[in-house]
Amino acid sequence: MTKAAGLPGITGEARWCMVARNVKVRMRDGVDLSATIFFPKKASRYPVVLIRTAYNRVNYVDTSFPTNGMILVVQDCRGRYESGGEWVPLVNETSDGYDTIRWLRRQPWCNGKIGMYGDSYLAYTQYAIGHVAGKQLTALNPRFCPGDWWKRAFYCDGVFSLALTWSWLSVESSSRISEANLLPAFEVGKLLRKLPIIRMDEFTGAGPLEHYRNSVRRNRYDAYWKNLNAREQFSKYRVPVFITGGWFDNYPSETMLNFVALREQAPTRKLRDSHRVQMGPWMHGINGTTKLGDLDFGKDALSQNDATFRWLDCLLHGGTPAQFQKAPVRIFVMGLNRWRDEYEWPLARTRYVNYYLQLGGRLGTDVPEKGKPDRYVYDPENPVPTLGGNHSVGPYNPGLYEHAKPGPFDQRPIEKRKDVLTYTSDVLKQDTEVTGPVVLKLFASSSARDTDFIAKLTDVYPDGRSINMTEGVIRARFREDVWGKPKLLKPGEVYEFTIDMLVTSNVFKRGHRIRVDIMSSNFPLWDRNLNTGNDPATDTEIRVAQQSIYHDEEHPSHIILPVIPGRRG
């Protein structure tokens, strides 16, 4: 081993850089966190790119940073792998991240410019310190991460994110190291059917786990979730932020809400104009191929895969956000399969068009006339299986991934079920671009005191394929206010439900049709509503629900599509 002059702590040499392994970074309470540091071979003072991870720092090696005049520092979070202290998900990242930034700025090889990037929990470690770091940070790039962990992470409008939360808190991050490779040892499909859901950790052989059970018990918005909401702190940011998201991730709406909130809360116009956002044809991570699910998005889909490096290289070497990307918004428009720059979100030129659910499974812009409601039976013992969609289960969840693959898939296998209703437009005579937030206003009743309603927007191809583009879910007891006090249903009474169907950007091509699917389960992505009205955490009783979907003059159920003029059906 050699040691480079002027770079304290260097213990090894690689072909393309100098490497310092297992460097201890002391926190304010005396706990040491472990880091690997990759230096350019020429001794000097450089900008630093920091990654803070809960998933083993040795997995992160990126030669593009040291070979382009940047130091890469990869650190294990507290209590994970070689870092000391106790692992408590989400809790210690503010203080530990801040202490790490201060430590970096004191090092003789750091020139004072520090940037961060990373996906998912690695993105959360950035949101956790953005409000306390002031101008000590130069640039952030949080990717594929929510701002509000109640609205769209552990829960979604009151519905528990069963597959993801169970696998993450009970297996992947239940101890100092990940045990995700054990998932194939379980019959995951059968395991996830066990009740009550609060004991899922025990059924996996690990329980009881405080972090998992805490998330299950807190099945309504409270001070705990509010404290984890990054958007509550955006007014304190002093650093340019480039947010990356995917149309088929769990968090496309959160990505855009975070971007808009950063701009709205920015203390200066200069900082407001420095923030950037990019939305690609991705799931929970940037796709290395043009294909996702049943679609091929073409060669242009890969053209922005290097955006993180370009952002950090630009800002850490004295460039501006405008030099990185002039427009604040860059989106991949599916259907056209091209990237496009925009200057606001939602797009100012949007026309919000109501497409009404009609008799006979029709979907159209004309207001419905009188007619009987459509009905189906929801049996929690026979839930609709997850087939593609918006979520963050991935190949890194072996055993579970086979039951819940994200992305665009042909929905015809589930549309054939008797507990799934479909409403389809006439064949489109022109291309119709839908870009922006999608909302469903659904009038429905149930024989149950509580139940769920799930909606999917699909693109129906001339050959019959019905490809999901975006979706949403709501737990009936949270129909009036997902952050407020839940209210049970009166069986048989008609209610209006507002289902947030996230955001999308897709051109429904001429000759295609637009479809809305309605159902009451999407398992194992979401926990099954047992239709009892009891506490979902501890409930074991199962009841069948009779569901009615209304579409008449008095109850005009409709999906609100953000149509971009110039591409209308």
N, C-alpha and C positions, 0 to 999 in steps of 0.2 A: 504494500500500500504506500501511496505517496501523499504528500501534503503540499498543497499549493500555497506559495508565499502570499501573505496578505489576506488570506481567507481563513480565519480561525475556525477550527472544528472540522475541516475537511478530512475525511477518513478514507476515501476511496476515489478511484478514477474510472470513469466509463469512457467509451469511445467518443462520446459527444459532449461530456460535461464532467464536472467534479461532483461527487456525492458525499454528503454528510448524513450518516445513518443514525437513527434513534437519538436525535438531539432532544435534550430535556428542556422544556420551557416552563418556568416556575410561575404558578398562579398566585394570586394574592393570599390564598389560604394555605400556601405551602405545597399544594399538590403539583406534581410534575406531569405535563402532557408531552407525549412523544411526537416527534416530527422527523420527516426525511426532507433534506434540502438539496436541490439540484442547482449547481452554479455553472455559469459559463466558464470555460477553461481559462480565459484571460482574467486575471485578478483585477477587480475594480469595484466601484460602487454602482449598483444596478437597482432598477425598480423591481418590486417583488409581487409575484402572483401567489395568493394564499388560497388553499383549499382546506376546509375543516370538515372531516368526514366521520360518520359513525360506522363505516363499512370497510375498514382496514386500509390504512394509508398506502400499504405496499401495492395495492391494486392500481394506483394512480401514477403513471409515468407519462409525461408528455414532452417529447424532445423539442417541440416547436418553440417552447419558451426559452430555455437556456441558449439554444443556438441562435436566437434572435435578441439577445441582450436583455433577458429577464431571468430573475431567480425564481424558481418554483419551490414553494414550501407546502408540504402536505402533512397535515396534523391529525392524529386520532383524537376524537372528542373524549371528554372526561369519562372514565370508566369503560372505555372500549379498547380492546386489543392491548397495546402496550402503554396506554395512558393510565395514570393513577386516578384515584378517586372513585366515587360511586356513580354508575350510569343511571341517570334519571332522564328519560326522554323529554326534550324540549326545554328543560328547566334551567340548565347552567350555561347555555350558549351565549347569553348576553355578557355576563361577567368574564367568562373564559375567552370569548372572542375579543373583547376589549383589551384584556391583559395581553393576549397574543399580539395584537396590533401594536401596543406600546412596547413590547419586547422587540418586535421587528424594527421599529423605528430607532431603537437604541443600538442596533447592530452596525458595525463599521462598514459592512458590505451593502447596506440598504441606503439608497439615495433619498428616501423620504416618500417616494411614490409607491402606493400599495393598492392592488386591485384584487378582487375575489371573483370566483365563478364556481358553479357546480349545480347538479340536479337534485331535486327533491329535498331530502334532509340537508344536503350540502347547500341548497339554496336557502333553507330556513336559517342556517347559521349566519347568512348574510343579512336577512331581514331582522335577525335578533340583535345585530349591532349597528345597523344603519342609523338608528336614532340617537346612539350614544357616542359614536365615533367622530362626529363633527366632520372637520376637514382633514382628519388624519387618514381618511380613505380617499383614493383618487377615482376609482371606478368599481361598480358592482355589476355582476351578471347572474342574477338568480334565474334558474331555469326549472320549469315544470314544478311549480310549488304554489300552494294556496296562500292567500293573505289571511283569510278567516277559516280556521280549522273546523269550525262548527258548520258553517254554511256549505262547504264542499271539501270535506276530507274525512274526518271520523264519522260525520253525519252529512246528509244532504236533505235539507228541508224536513228534518226530523227522522229520516230513515237511516238506520245504522249501516255503515259501510262494513259489512260482515267479513267478506273475503280478505280485503286489504288489512283491516284493523286487526283481525285475528292473526293473520300470518305475520304481520309486522311486529306486533307487541307480544305475541305468544311464542314465536319461533325465531324470526329474523333478528330481533333486538331484545330478546328476553334476558340476555346475560351479557357477559363481556365480549363474547364472539358470536357471530351469526351461526345459527343452526338451520338455515333455510334448506340446506342439502338433505335434511331429514324428512322434508315434506313428502317425497315419494314413498316413504315407509308407511304413511297413513293412507287409508281409503278416504281421501279428502272429500269426495262427494257425499259419502255416508256420514263422515265425521261432522260436517257442517250442518247436518240435519238434527244433530243432538240438541236437546233443550235441558235447562235454560241456557241462553247464549252467554250469560255471565260466567258459566262454568266451562266455556270452551277451552280456556287455558288448562284446566284440570283434565279435560278429555284428551288433551294433547300430551299429557304426562309432565307438565311443567308447573301447574298451578299450586296454590293460588298466586297470581301475579298482580301486584298492586296496580301497575300502570295500565294493564289491560282492563281490570275490573273497574278502575276509576273511570275509564272512558265509556264503559258500558253503563255505569250508574248515572253518569252525567248526561242523560238523554234529553236535556233541554238546555237552552242557552243560559249561561250564568256568568258570574265574575271570572271563573276559571277560563272559559272560552274567550271572553272579552280580553283577558290579559294576553292571550296568544294571537290576537288579531293585529297583524302588522299594520293595517291601514289606520289604526288608532294612533300611530306614531309617525306617519309620513311627514307631518309638518316640521319635524325636527331633523329631517334629512338634509345634509349639505353636500351630497355626493351624487354625481350622475349615475343613473341606473338604466341598464339595458336588460329588459325582461324577455325571456324566451319561453314560448309555449307551443303546444300542439293541439290541433283541432280534435284529436281523438284521445287526448289525455283526460284525466279526471278534472283538470283545472283550467280549461280554456276561458271560461267566464272569469275566474279568479285572476288569470293573467291580465285580462283587459281591465277589470275593476282596479287592480293594483296600479296599472299604468295610468289610468284616468285619475285615480286618487293622488298619485305622486305629482302629477301636473297641477291638479287643483289645489293641493296643499303646499306647493312649493313657495318658499318665502320670497323668492325673486323671480323675475321673468327669465333671467339667464339660466337659472337652475331648472325652471319649468321646461324651457326649450331644449334642455340637455338630455332629457329622458327619451329612451327609445324602446320600442317593442317589436317583436317578430313572432309571427304565428305560422307554423309550418304543418305539412301533412304528416304529423308525427303522433305517436302515443306518448308514453312517459319516458321520453328521451329522443334524441335526434336519430333518425333512421339512417343506417348506412347504405341502404338500397332504395331503389325507386318504388318498390312494392311494399304495401301494407295491407294485410287482410286479403280481400279479393280484388283490390284495385292496384293498378300500376300508374303512378303519377307522372311518369316521364322523366327525362334526363334533367329538366330544369329544377326538379325537386331537390337535387343534391347541391345546387349552386350556392346555397347559403350555409352549408354545413360547417364552414370555417369562420362563421361570424363571431364566435366567442374570441378566437385568437385575434381577429382583425380589430375588434373593439378594444381589447386590453392592450394590444400592440400600439394602437393609435393613441389612446389616452395616457398610457404610462410613458410614452415617449414624446409627450408634449402636444399631441394633436387634440382636436376638438370633436365633440359628437357629430357636428355637421360634416366634418371631414370623413368620419366613419360612414355616415349615412345621412344624407340631406333631410329626407322626410322622417318624421318621428315614428311612423307606422309602416311596417312592411308585412304584407300578408300573402300567403299562397292561396290563390283562387282555384279551388278544385273544380273539375269539369273543364275549365280552360287549361288547368295545369300550368299556371304561370304565376310568378311573383309579381306583386304590384305595390307601389308605394302610395300611401295616403297621408293626409295631414291632420286627421282627427278620428276619434272613435266615440260613438258610432259615426258612420259616414254622414256628413251633412245633407247629402243628396238623397238619402233613403226615403222611400215611400213605404209606409207600413200598411200592408194589405191583409185583410181578413179573408181567410179561406175557411168556409163553414162546413161542419160535418152535416151530411145530408142523409135522407132515406136511401136505402139500398146500397150503403157503403160508398156513396159519392162524396167528393170534396170539391167545393166550388165557391166562387166569390158572391153568388147570389144568396140572399138571406133565406134560411130554410122556412118551409111552410109547416102546417100542422102535420103531426105524425107520431106514431108510437115510439117510445125509446127502444134502443137496442139493449139486449141483456146478455149477460154471461155469468157463469158460476166460477168463483175463485175458491179453490181448495188448496190450502197451504201444504197439504200432503203431496200435492202434484203441481209444484210451482213451474212457471215458465222458466226454462233454462237461460242463462246468460249466453248471448250469441253476439260477440263483438261489442262495440259501443265505446262509451267514454269512461275510461277508468285507468288505473295505474298498476294493475296486476301485469307482470311481465315474465319473460323467460327466466328471470332471476328468482321467480317463485315456482320452482319445479314441483310438479304434482298438483299445484293449484292452477297453474297457467292453462292446463288442458281443460279446465272447467270454466275459465273466464279469460278468453283472449280478447284484448282490446282491438279496436280498429273497425274498418268497414267490411261487413260480411253480408252475404245474401240472406235476408230475413225470411225467405219463403218457408223454411222448415218450421219456424214458430208461428208464422202467419196462418198455417193450416190448422192450428189448434183451435178448439171451440172456445177457449178462454182468452182469445186475442181477437179484437175487432180491427178491421182495416177500413180506411176511407181514402179513396183514390180519385184524383182529378182526371179530367179529360186529357187526351193527348195534347201536349203543348205545341202550339203552332210556331212559336219563336223561343229562342233561348231565354231563360228566366234566371237572373242572378239573384241569389239570396245571400246577403252578407250582413251580419250583425246579430243582435240578440233575438232569440226565438222564444215566444211565449204561447202557451195554450190556455185558453179560458174554457174550462170543462164544467158542464152542468151534469151532476151525477147524484145518485142516491145509492144506499147500500142497506142490506138487512143487518149489517154489523154496527157496533158502537164505534169501531175504529177499523180502518182498512187503508190500503195504499192504491194510488193510481199512477201509472207509468205511461209515458208517451214517447214515441219515436217518430222522427221525421226521416223518410226514406226517399231515395231517388230510384224510380222504377224505369228500368231500361226497356227498350223495344223487345228484347228477348225474354222479358219477364223477371229478370233479376231485380230484387228490391233491396237496395244497398243503404244501410243506415248512415245518416249524416250527423245527427245530433239527437239528444234525448233528455228527458227530465223525469223526476219522481217527486211525489209529495205524500207525506203521511197525513191522513185526513184530520187527525186531531190538531195539526198545526196549520190548518187551512186559513185561519184569520191572521196569524202572525207567527212566523217560524221562530221568532226570538221571544215571543210572549208566552202566556200561560196556555197550555193545550186545552182544547175543548172537545169532548166526545160528541159523536153524531147521535141524532135521533133516528133510529132505524126507519127507512122509508121516506124520510124528508129529503127534498132536493136542495143541494148546496152548489155554490159556484166555487170551483177550485182553480187557482192560478198556478200553473206548472211552469217553472223556470226550465226551459229546454236548452240552456247554455247559449253558446254562440257558434256560428259556422260561417263559411264562405264557400259557396258551391253554385256553379251554373248548371241548372237543370236544362239539359239540351233539348232542342227541338226534336219532337218525336218521343221524348220521355214523358213520364207522369210524376206528379207529386203525391206522396202517400203519408198518412198519419196512422200509426198503430197505437191501440189502447189496450192495456192489460193491467193486472194488479200485482205482478211479481216479476222479478228479474234476479234469479237465484243461481249462484251464491253471491253475486255482486252485492246485493242488498239483503238484509235479514228479512225473513218472511214475516209479514204482519199476520198474527194468529187470529185476528178479527174479534178479539175478546174485549178490548179496551183496558186490559190489565197492564201492569208495568212490563214493558217489553224485555227488560233485563232478566226478570225472574219467572216470566210466564211459561207454563208448559201445557196449557189447555189450548186445543186447536178447534176452531169452528169454521164451517164453510160459509161463505158470504155470497149473497145474490146481488149482483151489481147491475145498475141501470144507467145507461148513457143517453142523455137527452139532447135533441137537436130539432127544436121547433121555434116558433116566433117568440115564445115566452122564455125559452131556454136555448139561446143560439150558441151552442158550443162552437168554438172556432180557434184556429191557430193563426197567430199574427206573424206574418213573414216580412222581414226587412228586404224589400225588393229594390234593386238598384235600377233606376230609369235607364232606358237604352237596351235593357235585356229583360223584356217582359213577356209573359205568356199570353 
